[in-house]
Amino acid sequence: MENIIKIKGLTDMTISSKTDEELMRFSAIITTSSCDREGEVLLPSGAQLKNFMENPVLLFNHELDKPVGKVINLANRDDIIVAEFQMVKGDPLSEKLWNLVKNDVLKAVSVGFLKKEVRKPTAKDKQLFGEEVKAVVSKYEVVEISLVSVGCNQDAIIYDHKTVETALKSEEIVKKTVDEVCEKGVSLKKDNIKIEVDYNEILSEFKALYQKELKKIKGQLY
């Protein structure tokens, strides 16, 4: 029986706890809010996925005549999009690529998309994403996702299921805790000193820490 882990807080998302060789399935981070190799930030929150999920194709190297699988699960969050894929059993190209995937030779994915809204980076953008950012794509339609040898977004790679699940659960727990603290109007007192909690500052610090942890996890998996 296949072991399935449900991730609370995600949109109808389940992720297999291990790569299923018989079904030829794997999971990957599709995009993050980090600055990519071309100096662009593709905001996960701006992804338009409705049309794509009607035809959730997985291509090889963005070539329209090389479909090799499909998306079977997808979760979109503010800072990350994660998907689970199933490749085509019996197809020569798909099985060749699957062999490369399961042996950690092919590890990257890339999004094919149409830009809808793009802005020049503000001072805040540069503070969040780095001085190297040239443009922020705040709204775009996802057209396809591809297996590639080298992707534009350095964070868009195939991950161990457990690692992705743990990272997302950690984010959910911290955000929930911050929300609960702020909703209750925190008024902590110690030695008659009132401590005020700044929600935005806490969330900003958490996001920075989360991005740092993602990079650490990625370094361990390579």
Secondary structure as UniProt FT lines:
FT   STRAND          4..6
FT   TURN            8..9
FT   STRAND          14..16
FT   TURN            21..24
FT   STRAND          25..32
FT   TURN            37..38
FT   STRAND          40..42
FT   HELIX           44..46
FT   STRAND          47..48
FT   HELIX           50..54
FT   STRAND          57..60
FT   TURN            61..62
FT   STRAND          63..76
FT   STRAND          80..87
FT   TURN            89..90
FT   HELIX           92..102
FT   TURN            103..104
FT   STRAND          108..119
FT   HELIX           123..129
FT   TURN            131..132
FT   STRAND          135..148
FT   TURN            154..155
FT   STRAND          157..158
FT   HELIX           161..183
FT   TURN            184..185
FT   STRAND          188..190
FT   TURN            191..192
FT   STRAND          193..195
FT   HELIX           199..221
//
